């Protein structure tokens, strides 16, 4: 099957890309040669090696218990507001520091 596909596509590809680049016709313009710029050598600057104790990186996905409580409370407030917009009342809650009665 692959030979049949290649046999059908090969004439089409030869028509789209006629020259293989090996031989040029006599009427073609001369090919410009590339001029290579001299290489610029840079001095190798040694980067200081960082130790683990010197870098104060914290994994962003690790949360302290206080951050977890704060995010959970924020999520509950947002959920309560969203449900209130849609007409569902969950009872008295604290929203932004103010108690909202049912």
Protein Blocks (a to p, Z undefined) as FASTA:
>chain_A
ZZmmmmmmmmmmmmmmmbgolaccfkbccdddddddddddddddddddddfklpccdcfk
bccfklmmmmmmmmmmmmmmmmmmnopaebjcdeehiacdZZ
